[in-house]
Amino acid sequence: MEGGGVDSAGQGDPQAAPGWYPDPRGSGNLFYWDGLKWTGDVHSPPGSPGAPASTATSRSSGRPRKFVIGGGIALAISPFLPWVKVILLGNLSLFQLFDAAGRSSGLAWAAVLAGAGAAFFAFRERKPTTVRAVGLSIGLLGGLLAVYALADLRSDIRDANGLATIGIGPYVAVAGCVAMVAGAIMSKSSSRPG
């Protein structure tokens, strides 16, 4: 027996546990034994150069990172975009809204830093678990805060008697957070072997 479940003729060993086993013919690929028969599933071991399966894995793991990076950038720029359009006054960013209300703009800067940090970590980090953790934590927390801010703005604008409308900023913040969470979920599914 070679490879823990394959003999030189390619026949399965009924005593072998289900799992991935190396090709005894030396191709470098792994084949899946389900405990009764070979399933036909084949993939290259991680890190093997030029293997089509590992190329597909790196391509699929790149897309989740792009979602987290793009979502982080969207969250980081959203406070600078118009959050409220006021007739005769113009557009107000989140910073201007906080300033007009006499409140600190700390939450706006927190969104900028959190989004930029998420984009930076997802860009630099190659481990799907780290990208997933960053995307989920910042995406969920930022998303909850952005949805709360959007609901609060809608309530305030209803009281403005048509003199104000919601701008694009809160929608960009929510979309960025949704993209980060989606990237984190995609990262989890693309990191599974097979």
Secondary structure as UniProt FT lines:
FT   TURN            3..5
FT   TURN            8..9
FT   TURN            14..15
FT   STRAND          19..22
FT   TURN            24..25
FT   STRAND          30..33
FT   STRAND          38..43
FT   TURN            46..47
FT   TURN            49..50
FT   HELIX           52..77
FT   HELIX           78..80
FT   STRAND          82..86
FT   TURN            87..89
FT   STRAND          90..93
FT   HELIX           94..100
FT   TURN            101..102
FT   HELIX           106..124
FT   HELIX           128..158
FT   TURN            159..162
FT   STRAND          164..166
FT   HELIX           169..190
//
